[in-house]
Amino acid sequence: MRGLNKVTLIGNLGKDPELQQLEMNICVARFALATTEVFKDAKGQKTTLTEWHTVVVWRSLAELAAKYLHKGSLVYVEGKLKTRKYDDREGKTHYTTEVVADQLIMLDKKNMENAGG
């Protein structure tokens, strides 16, 4: 049986996207995306739980994100989870899991007008 690695998120950016240009003019952008759940706890009190996700977009999607998205933007993101391993300056190994997005839809009305949509 094949596996499935698919993530769908709707949330707000925690800060402006960070755009990098790599070799051969390939662009990559990263941004923090907050998703928030609101529910009632065992005592009936309204509780808010926010989860933070690191989203990575490539090429033209990265350029679009850098141009039109900013802190607070509401977006729909679809992609897959990817875990990377890296060593810090002290040689300690770390792992980070990111959402590598292949679909991005701007849900802010203002941004949609600016993008011609």
N, CA, C and O atoms as a printed pandas DataFrame, in Angstrom:
     atom_number atom_name residue_name chain_id  residue_number  x_coord  y_coord  z_coord
0              1         N          MET        A               1    0.836   -1.184    0.000
1              2        CA          MET        A               1    0.000    0.000    0.000
2              3         C          MET        A               1    0.879    1.245    0.000
3              4         O          MET        A               1    1.883    1.298    0.710
4              5         N          ARG        A               2    0.514    2.219   -0.773
5              6        CA          ARG        A               2    1.255    3.480   -0.829
6              7         C          ARG        A               2    0.903    4.348    0.363
7              8         O          ARG        A               2   -0.174    4.210    0.944
8              9         N          GLY        A               3    1.807    5.238    0.725
9             10        CA          GLY        A               3    1.548    6.187    1.787
10            11         C          GLY        A               3    1.016    7.489    1.225
11            12         O          GLY        A               3    0.995    7.701    0.013
12            13         N          LEU        A               4    0.590    8.349    2.117
13            14        CA          LEU        A               4    0.089    9.663    1.726
14            15         C          LEU        A               4    0.673   10.699    2.664
15            16         O          LEU        A               4    0.554   10.577    3.883
16            17         N          ASN        A               5    1.295   11.704    2.109
17            18        CA          ASN        A               5    1.878   12.796    2.882
18            19         C          ASN        A               5    1.246   14.071    2.358
19            20         O          ASN        A               5    1.722   14.647    1.379
20            21         N          LYS        A               6    0.174   14.518    3.004
21            22        CA          LYS        A               6   -0.558   15.693    2.537
22            23         C          LYS        A               6   -0.972   16.535    3.739
23            24         O          LYS        A               6   -1.482   16.015    4.732
24            25         N          VAL        A               7   -0.747   17.829    3.635
25            26        CA          VAL        A               7   -1.083   18.773    4.694
26            27         C          VAL        A               7   -1.921   19.892    4.096
27            28         O          VAL        A               7   -1.598   20.411    3.027
28            29         N          THR        A               8   -2.996   20.266    4.782
29            30        CA          THR        A               8   -3.832   21.390    4.382
30            31         C          THR        A               8   -4.004   22.287    5.593
31            32         O          THR        A               8   -4.468   21.838    6.641
32            33         N          LEU        A               9   -3.634   23.544    5.457
33            34        CA          LEU        A               9   -3.709   24.492    6.576
34            35         C          LEU        A               9   -4.353   25.793    6.122
35            36         O          LEU        A               9   -4.187   26.215    4.977
36            37         N          ILE        A              10   -5.088   26.422    7.027
37            38        CA          ILE        A              10   -5.551   27.801    6.851
38            39         C          ILE        A              10   -5.130   28.533    8.108
39            40         O          ILE        A              10   -5.476   28.128    9.218
40            41         N          GLY        A              11   -4.378   29.618    7.931
41            42        CA          GLY        A              11   -3.900   30.354    9.093
42            43         C          GLY        A              11   -3.340   31.715    8.708
43            44         O          GLY        A              11   -3.424   32.156    7.561
44            45         N          ASN        A              12   -2.767   32.358    9.715
45            46        CA          ASN        A              12   -2.211   33.703    9.555
46            47         C          ASN        A              12   -0.698   33.671    9.688
47            48         O          ASN        A              12   -0.149   32.940   10.513
48            49         N          LEU        A              13   -0.029   34.474    8.865
49            50        CA          LEU        A              13    1.421   34.576    8.947
50            51         C          LEU        A              13    1.834   35.275   10.235
51            52         O          LEU        A              13    1.235   36.273   10.636
52            53         N          GLY        A              14    2.863   34.737   10.874
53            54        CA          GLY        A              14    3.390   35.332   12.093
54            55         C          GLY        A              14    4.375   36.452   11.831
55            56         O          GLY        A              14    4.610   37.295   12.696
56            57         N          LYS        A              15    4.955   36.465   10.632
57            58        CA          LYS        A              15    5.862   37.534   10.214
58            59         C          LYS        A              15    5.949   37.508    8.698
59            60         O          LYS        A              15    5.460   36.575    8.060
60            61         N          ASP        A              16    6.560   38.515    8.128
61            62        CA          ASP        A              16    6.714   38.577    6.676
62            63         C          ASP        A              16    7.553   37.395    6.180
63            64         O          ASP        A              16    8.452   36.941    6.888
64            65         N          PRO        A              17    7.270   36.890    4.969
65            66        CA          PRO        A              17    8.084   35.812    4.408
66            67         C          PRO        A              17    9.533   36.247    4.229
67            68         O          PRO        A              17    9.816   37.409    3.935
68            69         N          GLU        A              18   10.445   35.296    4.409
69            70        CA          GLU        A              18   11.868   35.542    4.180
70            71         C          GLU        A              18   12.237   34.892    2.848
71            72         O          GLU        A              18   12.153   33.673    2.699
72            73         N          LEU        A              19   12.644   35.711    1.891
73            74        CA          LEU        A              19   12.962   35.227    0.542
74            75         C          LEU        A              19   14.472   35.091    0.383
75            76         O          LEU        A              19   15.235   35.979    0.762
76            77         N          GLN        A              20   14.890   33.951   -0.190
77            78        CA          GLN        A              20   16.299   33.728   -0.508
78            79         C          GLN        A              20   16.394   33.368   -1.978
79            80         O          GLN        A              20   15.507   32.720   -2.534
80            81         N          GLN        A              21   17.485   33.799   -2.603
81            82        CA          GLN        A              21   17.737   33.413   -3.982
82            83         C          GLN        A              21   18.942   32.482   -3.978
83            84         O          GLN        A              21   20.029   32.859   -3.541
84            85         N          LEU        A              22   18.739   31.261   -4.469
85            86        CA          LEU        A              22   19.778   30.244   -4.474
86            87         C          LEU        A              22   20.466   30.209   -5.828
87            88         O          LEU        A              22   20.227   31.066   -6.679
88            89         N          GLU        A              23   21.315   29.217   -6.019
89            90        CA          GLU        A              23   22.015   29.057   -7.291
90            91         C          GLU        A              23   21.027   28.958   -8.445
91            92         O          GLU        A              23   19.906   28.478   -8.278
92            93         N          MET        A              24   21.445   29.406   -9.586
93            94        CA          MET        A              24   20.642   29.356  -10.815
94            95         C          MET        A              24   19.324   30.125  -10.667
95            96         O          MET        A              24   18.325   29.769  -11.291
96            97         N          ASN        A              25   19.323   31.176   -9.846
97            98        CA          ASN        A              25   18.170   32.055   -9.646
98            99         C          ASN        A              25   16.920   31.351   -9.137
99           100         O          ASN        A              25   15.806   31.785   -9.429
100          101         N          ILE        A              26   17.089   30.273   -8.381
101          102        CA          ILE        A              26   15.944   29.580   -7.769
102          103         C          ILE        A              26   15.618   30.273   -6.454
103          104         O          ILE        A              26   16.488   30.465   -5.604
104          105         N          CYS        A              27   14.344   30.648   -6.299
105          106        CA          CYS        A              27   13.901   31.350   -5.093
106          107         C          CYS        A              27   13.220   30.386   -4.124
107          108         O          CYS        A              27   12.525   29.453   -4.528
108          109         N          VAL        A              28   13.438   30.638   -2.846
109          110        CA          VAL        A              28   12.760   29.894   -1.786
110          111         C          VAL        A              28   12.335   30.909   -0.733
111          112         O          VAL        A              28   13.089   31.823   -0.399
112          113         N          ALA        A              29   11.131   30.743   -0.217
113          114        CA          ALA        A              29   10.646   31.629    0.845
114          115         C          ALA        A              29   10.150   30.769    2.001
115          116         O          ALA        A              29    9.593   29.689    1.804
116          117         N          ARG        A              30   10.368   31.281    3.215
117          118        CA          ARG        A              30    9.894   30.616    4.432
118          119         C          ARG        A              30    9.061   31.613    5.224
119          120         O          ARG        A              30    9.342   32.811    5.258
120          121         N          PHE        A              31    8.016   31.069    5.864
121          122        CA          PHE        A              31    7.245   31.894    6.778
122          123         C          PHE        A              31    6.601   31.032    7.851
123          124         O          PHE        A              31    6.352   29.843    7.653
124          125         N          ALA        A              32    6.338   31.656    8.985
125          126        CA          ALA        A              32    5.658   30.981   10.096
126          127         C          ALA        A              32    4.161   31.189    9.926
127          128         O          ALA        A              32    3.701   32.306    9.690
128          129         N          LEU        A              33    3.405   30.101   10.049
129          130        CA          LEU        A              33    1.962   30.147    9.893
130          131         C          LEU        A              33    1.314   29.659   11.188
131          132         O          LEU        A              33    1.648   28.589   11.696
132          133         N          ALA        A              34    0.385   30.454   11.711
133          134        CA          ALA        A              34   -0.327   30.093   12.938
134          135         C          ALA        A              34   -1.716   29.577   12.592
135          136         O          ALA        A              34   -2.473   30.224   11.869
136          137         N          THR        A              35   -2.035   28.399   13.121
137          138        CA          THR        A              35   -3.397   27.880   13.017
138          139         C          THR        A              35   -3.972   27.871   14.428
139          140         O          THR        A              35   -3.295   27.474   15.377
140          141         N          THR        A              36   -5.209   28.305   14.564
141          142        CA          THR        A              36   -5.810   28.451   15.883
142          143         C          THR        A              36   -7.103   27.661   15.988
143          144         O          THR        A              36   -7.966   27.734   15.113
144          145         N          GLU        A              37   -7.222   26.908   17.067
145          146        CA          GLU        A              37   -8.440   26.172   17.394
146          147         C          GLU        A              37   -9.092   26.836   18.599
147          148         O          GLU        A              37   -8.405   27.268   19.525
148          149         N          VAL        A              38  -10.389   26.912   18.584
149          150        CA          VAL        A              38  -11.131   27.426   19.734
150          151         C          VAL        A              38  -12.098   26.327   20.161
151          152         O          VAL        A              38  -12.854   25.799   19.344
152          153         N          PHE        A              39  -12.066   25.986   21.458
153          154        CA          PHE        A              39  -12.941   24.932   21.965
154          155         C          PHE        A              39  -13.241   25.203   23.440
155          156         O          PHE        A              39  -12.618   26.057   24.070
156          157         N          LYS        A              40  -14.198   24.466   23.969
157          158        CA          LYS        A              40  -14.527   24.572   25.394
158          159         C          LYS        A              40  -13.811   23.470   26.145
159          160         O          LYS        A              40  -13.844   22.307   25.744
160          161         N          ASP        A              41  -13.157   23.847   27.247
161          162        CA          ASP        A              41  -12.451   22.859   28.056
162          163         C          ASP        A              41  -13.436   22.098   28.950
163          164         O          ASP        A              41  -14.648   22.285   28.841
164          165         N          ALA        A              42  -12.923   21.256   29.819
165          166        CA          ALA        A              42  -13.769   20.425   30.685
166          167         C          ALA        A              42  -14.666   21.253   31.601
167          168         O          ALA        A              42  -15.723   20.781   32.020
168          169         N          LYS        A              43  -14.256   22.482   31.914
169          170        CA          LYS        A              43  -15.043   23.361   32.779
170          171         C          LYS        A              43  -15.991   24.254   31.984
171          172         O          LYS        A              43  -16.685   25.094   32.558
172          173         N          GLY        A              44  -16.022   24.075   30.667
173          174        CA          GLY        A              44  -16.906   24.873   29.827
174          175         C          GLY        A              44  -16.337   26.226   29.443
175          176         O          GLY        A              44  -17.037   27.054   28.860
176          177         N          GLN        A              45  -15.061   26.458   29.768
177          178        CA          GLN        A              45  -14.408   27.727   29.441
178          179         C          GLN        A              45  -13.879   27.690   28.001
179          180         O          GLN        A              45  -13.328   26.687   27.549
180          181         N          LYS        A              46  -14.059   28.802   27.305
181          182        CA          LYS        A              46  -13.537   28.921   25.946
182          183         C          LYS        A              46  -12.007   28.918   26.003
183          184         O          LYS        A              46  -11.400   29.705   26.729
184          185         N          THR        A              47  -11.398   28.025   25.232
185          186        CA          THR        A              47   -9.947   27.882   25.220
186          187         C          THR        A              47   -9.448   28.033   23.787
187          188         O          THR        A              47  -10.056   27.526   22.844
188          189         N          THR        A              48   -8.340   28.732   23.645
189          190        CA          THR        A              48   -7.728   28.930   22.337
190          191         C          THR        A              48   -6.375   28.234   22.327
191          192         O          THR        A              48   -5.568   28.399   23.242
192          193         N          LEU        A              49   -6.141   27.456   21.280
193          194        CA          LEU        A              49   -4.881   26.740   21.124
194          195         C          LEU        A              49   -4.298   27.097   19.763
195          196         O          LEU        A              49   -4.912   26.845   18.726
196          197         N          THR        A              50   -3.103   27.687   19.779
197          198        CA          THR        A              50   -2.440   28.081   18.535
198          199         C          THR        A              50   -1.247   27.172   18.286
199          200         O          THR        A              50   -0.426   26.939   19.173
200          201         N          GLU        A              51   -1.168   26.671   17.074
201          202        CA          GLU        A              51   -0.057   25.818   16.645
202          203         C          GLU        A              51    0.719   26.579   15.570
203          204         O          GLU        A              51    0.116   27.186   14.685
204          205         N          TRP        A              52    2.057   26.550   15.642
205          206        CA          TRP        A              52    2.897   27.250   14.663
206          207         C          TRP        A              52    3.528   26.254   13.707
207          208         O          TRP        A              52    4.002   25.196   14.121
208          209         N          HIS        A              53    3.531   26.596   12.431
209          210        CA          HIS        A              53    4.074   25.742   11.378
210          211         C          HIS        A              53    5.059   26.564   10.547
211          212         O          HIS        A              53    4.815   27.738   10.267
212          213         N          THR        A              54    6.165   25.946   10.156
213          214        CA          THR        A              54    7.091   26.579    9.226
214          215         C          THR        A              54    6.710   26.118    7.828
215          216         O          THR        A              54    6.674   24.919    7.549
216          217         N          VAL        A              55    6.427   27.078    6.949
217          218        CA          VAL        A              55    6.018   26.778    5.580
218          219         C          VAL        A              55    7.136   27.213    4.632
219          220         O          VAL        A              55    7.697   28.300    4.767
220          221         N          VAL        A              56    7.445   26.344    3.673
221          222        CA          VAL        A              56    8.473   26.619    2.671
222          223         C          VAL        A              56    7.815   26.567    1.295
223          224         O          VAL        A              56    7.100   25.615    0.980
224          225         N          VAL        A              57    8.056   27.586    0.483
225          226        CA          VAL        A              57    7.560   27.610   -0.896
226          227         C          VAL        A              57    8.734   27.893   -1.833
227          228         O          VAL        A              57    9.682   28.588   -1.468
228          229         N          TRP        A              58    8.656   27.347   -3.035
229          230        CA          TRP        A              58    9.748   27.425   -3.990
230          231         C          TRP        A              58    9.363   28.173   -5.258
231          232         O          TRP        A              58    8.187   28.288   -5.603
232          233         N          ARG        A              59   10.363   28.667   -5.928
233          234        CA          ARG        A              59   10.289   29.267   -7.268
234          235         C          ARG        A              59    9.250   30.392   -7.373
235          236         O          ARG        A              59    9.279   31.325   -6.570
236          237         N          SER        A              60    8.344   30.320   -8.337
237          238        CA          SER        A              60    7.395   31.419   -8.551
238          239         C          SER        A              60    6.450   31.591   -7.364
239          240         O          SER        A              60    6.001   32.704   -7.091
240          241         N          LEU        A              61    6.144   30.506   -6.657
241          242        CA          LEU        A              61    5.301   30.598   -5.465
242          243         C          LEU        A              61    6.024   31.371   -4.360
243          244         O          LEU        A              61    5.395   32.099   -3.592
244          245         N          ALA        A              62    7.339   31.211   -4.285
245          246        CA          ALA        A              62    8.140   31.959   -3.312
246          247         C          ALA        A              62    8.127   33.453   -3.643
247          248         O          ALA        A              62    7.997   34.292   -2.752
248          249         N          GLU        A              63    8.263   33.773   -4.920
249          250        CA          GLU        A              63    8.237   35.172   -5.342
250          251         C          GLU        A              63    6.871   35.801   -5.061
251          252         O          GLU        A              63    6.790   36.945   -4.614
252          253         N          LEU        A              64    5.805   35.053   -5.324
253          254        CA          LEU        A              64    4.450   35.531   -5.055
254          255         C          LEU        A              64    4.261   35.792   -3.555
255          256         O          LEU        A              64    3.714   36.821   -3.158
256          257         N          ALA        A              65    4.720   34.847   -2.733
257          258        CA          ALA        A              65    4.586   34.996   -1.281
258          259         C          ALA        A              65    5.336   36.236   -0.793
259          260         O          ALA        A              65    4.813   37.013    0.006
260          261         N          ALA        A              66    6.563   36.414   -1.279
261          262        CA          ALA        A              66    7.364   37.559   -0.842
262          263         C          ALA        A              66    6.736   38.879   -1.280
263          264         O          ALA        A              66    6.837   39.878   -0.569
264          265         N          LYS        A              67    6.094   38.889   -2.438
265          266        CA          LYS        A              67    5.518   40.120   -2.976
266          267         C          LYS        A              67    4.203   40.503   -2.289
267          268         O          LYS        A              67    3.977   41.676   -1.992
268          269         N          TYR        A              68    3.342   39.520   -2.037
269          270        CA          TYR        A              68    1.985   39.835   -1.589
270          271         C          TYR        A              68    1.658   39.495   -0.142
271          272         O          TYR        A              68    0.701   40.040    0.408
272          273         N          LEU        A              69    2.426   38.608    0.493
273          274        CA          LEU        A              69    2.103   38.221    1.865
274          275         C          LEU        A              69    2.875   39.050    2.870
275          276         O          LEU        A              69    3.984   39.508    2.595
276          277         N          HIS        A              70    2.283   39.237    4.032
277          278        CA          HIS        A              70    2.923   39.974    5.110
278          279         C          HIS        A              70    2.393   39.445    6.433
279          280         O          HIS        A              70    1.455   38.648    6.467
280          281         N          LYS        A              71    2.994   39.890    7.503
281          282        CA          LYS        A              71    2.556   39.465    8.831
282          283         C          LYS        A              71    1.045   39.688    8.962
283          284         O          LYS        A              71    0.539   40.771    8.668
284          285         N          GLY        A              72    0.337   38.649    9.405
285          286        CA          GLY        A              72   -1.107   38.743    9.585
286          287         C          GLY        A              72   -1.921   38.254    8.406
287          288         O          GLY        A              72   -3.123   38.031    8.551
288          289         N          SER        A              73   -1.302   38.076    7.228
289          290        CA          SER        A              73   -2.045   37.607    6.047
290          291         C          SER        A              73   -2.703   36.260    6.326
291          292         O          SER        A              73   -2.115   35.386    6.963
292          293         N          LEU        A              74   -3.929   36.108    5.840
293          294        CA          LEU        A              74   -4.662   34.855    5.953
294          295         C          LEU        A              74   -4.451   34.062    4.663
295          296         O          LEU        A              74   -4.728   34.561    3.573
296          297         N          VAL        A              75   -3.957   32.812    4.789
297          298        CA          VAL        A              75   -3.662   32.003    3.611
298          299         C          VAL        A              75   -4.118   30.559    3.788
299          300         O          VAL        A              75   -4.216   30.032    4.896
300          301         N          TYR        A              76   -4.388   29.955    2.648
301          302        CA          TYR        A              76   -4.632   28.515    2.546
302          303         C          TYR        A              76   -3.359   27.919    1.975
303          304         O          TYR        A              76   -2.843   28.400    0.967
304          305         N          VAL        A              77   -2.851   26.874    2.613
305          306        CA          VAL        A              77   -1.615   26.229    2.180
306          307         C          VAL        A              77   -1.870   24.731    2.048
307          308         O          VAL        A              77   -2.502   24.114    2.905
308          309         N          GLU        A              78   -1.370   24.167    0.966
309          310        CA          GLU        A              78   -1.472   22.720    0.759
310          311         C          GLU        A              78   -0.103   22.219    0.336
311          312         O          GLU        A              78    0.554   22.827   -0.509
312          313         N          GLY        A              79    0.326   21.112    0.923
313          314        CA          GLY        A              79    1.629   20.566    0.582
314          315         C          GLY        A              79    1.902   19.279    1.320
315          316         O          GLY        A              79    0.993   18.490    1.575
316          317         N          LYS        A              80    3.180   19.069    1.667
317          318        CA          LYS        A              80    3.573   17.846    2.364
318          319         C          LYS        A              80    4.552   18.175    3.487
319          320         O          LYS        A              80    5.196   19.223    3.475
320          321         N          LEU        A              81    4.655   17.275    4.449
321          322        CA          LEU        A              81    5.602   17.430    5.542
322          323         C          LEU        A              81    6.969   16.922    5.107
323          324         O          LEU        A              81    7.083   15.896    4.436
324          325         N          LYS        A              82    7.996   17.654    5.500
325          326        CA          LYS        A              82    9.369   17.266    5.190
326          327         C          LYS        A              82   10.209   17.522    6.440
327          328         O          LYS        A              82   10.186   18.625    6.987
328          329         N          THR        A              83   10.944   16.518    6.889
329          330        CA          THR        A              83   11.812   16.665    8.056
330          331         C          THR        A              83   13.254   16.736    7.595
331          332         O          THR        A              83   13.726   15.893    6.831
332          333         N          ARG        A              84   13.949   17.764    8.076
333          334        CA          ARG        A              84   15.366   17.955    7.743
334          335         C          ARG        A              84   16.210   17.736    8.988
335          336         O          ARG        A              84   15.761   17.969   10.110
336          337         N          LYS        A              85   17.423   17.290    8.775
337          338        CA          LYS        A              85   18.387   17.092    9.851
338          339         C          LYS        A              85   19.546   18.052    9.608
339          340         O          LYS        A              85   20.022   18.189    8.481
340          341         N          TYR        A              86   19.998   18.718   10.674
341          342        CA          TYR        A              86   21.162   19.591   10.537
342          343         C          TYR        A              86   21.944   19.603   11.845
343          344         O          TYR        A              86   21.413   19.278   12.907
344          345         N          ASP        A              87   23.216   19.983   11.750
345          346        CA          ASP        A              87   24.085   20.087   12.919
346          347         C          ASP        A              87   24.366   21.543   13.206
347          348         O          ASP        A              87   24.653   22.317   12.293
348          349         N          ASP        A              88   24.284   21.926   14.483
349          350        CA          ASP        A              88   24.560   23.315   14.862
350          351         C          ASP        A              88   26.071   23.524   14.995
351          352         O          ASP        A              88   26.853   22.610   14.734
352          353         N          ARG        A              89   26.470   24.711   15.396
353          354        CA          ARG        A              89   27.898   25.058   15.489
354          355         C          ARG        A              89   28.655   24.188   16.482
355          356         O          ARG        A              89   29.853   23.950   16.328
356          357         N          GLU        A              90   27.941   23.713   17.510
357          358        CA          GLU        A              90   28.577   22.853   18.510
358          359         C          GLU        A              90   28.579   21.386   18.089
359          360         O          GLU        A              90   29.074   20.528   18.819
360          361         N          GLY        A              91   28.023   21.098   16.908
361          362        CA          GLY        A              91   27.998   19.738   16.410
362          363         C          GLY        A              91   26.795   18.930   16.874
363          364         O          GLY        A              91   26.719   17.729   16.612
364          365         N          LYS        A              92   25.864   19.564   17.552
365          366        CA          LYS        A              92   24.666   18.873   18.024
366          367         C          LYS        A              92   23.669   18.736   16.871
367          368         O          LYS        A              92   23.424   19.695   16.140
368          369         N          THR        A              93   23.099   17.547   16.714
369          370        CA          THR        A              93   22.154   17.273   15.641
370          371         C          THR        A              93   20.751   17.729   16.020
371          372         O          THR        A              93   20.275   17.481   17.128
372          373         N          HIS        A              94   20.102   18.400   15.077
373          374        CA          HIS        A              94   18.729   18.874   15.271
374          375         C          HIS        A              94   17.875   18.389   14.103
375          376         O          HIS        A              94   18.374   18.137   13.006
376          377         N          TYR        A              95   16.584   18.268   14.364
377          378        CA          TYR        A              95   15.616   17.921   13.325
378          379         C          TYR        A              95   14.545   18.999   13.302
379          380         O          TYR        A              95   14.142   19.508   14.347
380          381         N          THR        A              96   14.092   19.338   12.117
381          382        CA          THR        A              96   13.004   20.306   11.984
382          383         C          THR        A              96   12.036   19.795   10.927
383          384         O          THR        A              96   12.446   19.295    9.880
384          385         N          THR        A              97   10.753   19.928   11.217
385          386        CA          THR        A              97    9.726   19.499   10.276
386          387         C          THR        A              97    9.054   20.732    9.700
387          388         O          THR        A              97    8.617   21.617   10.436
388          389         N          GLU        A              98    8.976   20.782    8.372
389          390        CA          GLU        A              98    8.403   21.921    7.668
390          391         C          GLU        A              98    7.293   21.450    6.738
391          392         O          GLU        A              98    7.235   20.280    6.359
392          393         N          VAL        A              99    6.421   22.371    6.381
393          394        CA          VAL        A              99    5.410   22.126    5.362
394          395         C          VAL        A              99    5.964   22.675    4.057
395          396         O          VAL        A              99    6.171   23.882    3.928
396          397         N          VAL        A             100    6.205   21.806    3.096
397          398        CA          VAL        A             100    6.655   22.240    1.772
398          399         C          VAL        A             100    5.390   22.384    0.934
399          400         O          VAL        A             100    4.775   21.394    0.537
400          401         N          ALA        A             101    5.015   23.622    0.676
401          402        CA          ALA        A             101    3.735   23.912    0.023
402          403         C          ALA        A             101    3.866   23.925   -1.491
403          404         O          ALA        A             101    4.825   24.462   -2.046
404          405         N          ASP        A             102    2.876   23.320   -2.149
405          406        CA          ASP        A             102    2.806   23.402   -3.606
406          407         C          ASP        A             102    1.554   24.155   -4.055
407          408         O          ASP        A             102    1.374   24.416   -5.245
408          409         N          GLN        A             103    0.694   24.501   -3.100
409          410        CA          GLN        A             103   -0.490   25.326   -3.367
410          411         C          GLN        A             103   -0.557   26.412   -2.298
411          412         O          GLN        A             103   -0.353   26.142   -1.115
412          413         N          LEU        A             104   -0.843   27.630   -2.719
413          414        CA          LEU        A             104   -0.978   28.744   -1.790
414          415         C          LEU        A             104   -2.081   29.652   -2.320
415          416         O          LEU        A             104   -2.017   30.131   -3.452
416          417         N          ILE        A             105   -3.082   29.879   -1.494
417          418        CA          ILE        A             105   -4.166   30.772   -1.891
418          419         C          ILE        A             105   -4.274   31.883   -0.862
419          420         O          ILE        A             105   -4.425   31.626    0.332
420          421         N          MET        A             106   -4.196   33.107   -1.330
421          422        CA          MET        A             106   -4.339   34.266   -0.448
422          423         C          MET        A             106   -5.819   34.473   -0.158
423          424         O          MET        A             106   -6.623   34.606   -1.081
424          425         N          LEU        A             107   -6.175   34.501    1.106
425          426        CA          LEU        A             107   -7.576   34.627    1.492
426          427         C          LEU        A             107   -7.961   36.032    1.935
427          428         O          LEU        A             107   -9.144   36.314    2.124
428          429         N          ASP        A             108   -6.981   36.916    2.103
429          430        CA          ASP        A             108   -7.270   38.307    2.433
430          431         C          ASP        A             108   -7.837   38.995    1.205
431          432         O          ASP        A             108   -7.239   38.935    0.132
432          433         N          LYS        A             109   -8.977   39.645    1.346
433          434        CA          LYS        A             109   -9.605   40.322    0.203
434          435         C          LYS        A             109   -8.670   41.377   -0.388
435          436         O          LYS        A             109   -8.572   41.506   -1.608
436          437         N          LYS        A             110   -7.988   42.126    0.468
437          438        CA          LYS        A             110   -7.078   43.174    0.011
438          439         C          LYS        A             110   -5.963   42.581   -0.847
439          440         O          LYS        A             110   -5.657   43.125   -1.908
440          441         N          ASN        A             111   -5.344   41.472   -0.411
441          442        CA          ASN        A             111   -4.276   40.839   -1.166
442          443         C          ASN        A             111   -4.767   40.312   -2.492
443          444         O          ASN        A             111   -4.054   40.400   -3.492
444          445         N          MET        A             112   -5.970   39.765   -2.528
445          446        CA          MET        A             112   -6.521   39.232   -3.767
446          447         C          MET        A             112   -6.726   40.332   -4.791
447          448         O          MET        A             112   -6.509   40.116   -5.983
448          449         N          GLU        A             113   -7.142   41.513   -4.341
449          450        CA          GLU        A             113   -7.315   42.640   -5.257
450          451         C          GLU        A             113   -5.964   43.094   -5.804
451          452         O          GLU        A             113   -5.849   43.411   -6.988
452          453         N          ASN        A             114   -4.933   43.126   -4.941
453          454        CA          ASN        A             114   -3.601   43.540   -5.374
454          455         C          ASN        A             114   -2.997   42.571   -6.375
455          456         O          ASN        A             114   -2.228   42.972   -7.247
456          457         N          ALA        A             115   -3.347   41.282   -6.250
457          458        CA          ALA        A             115   -2.798   40.256   -7.138
458          459         C          ALA        A             115   -3.582   40.147   -8.441
459          460         O          ALA        A             115   -3.263   39.317   -9.292
460          461         N          GLY        A             116   -4.598   40.974   -8.598
461          462        CA          GLY        A             116   -5.383   40.950   -9.811
462          463         C          GLY        A             116   -6.502   39.936   -9.778
463          464         O          GLY        A             116   -7.110   39.649  -10.809
464          465         N          GLY        A             117   -6.791   39.374   -8.579
465          466        CA          GLY        A             117   -7.825   38.346   -8.494
466          467         C          GLY        A             117   -8.954   38.869   -7.783
467          468         O          GLY        A             117   -9.946   38.165   -7.595
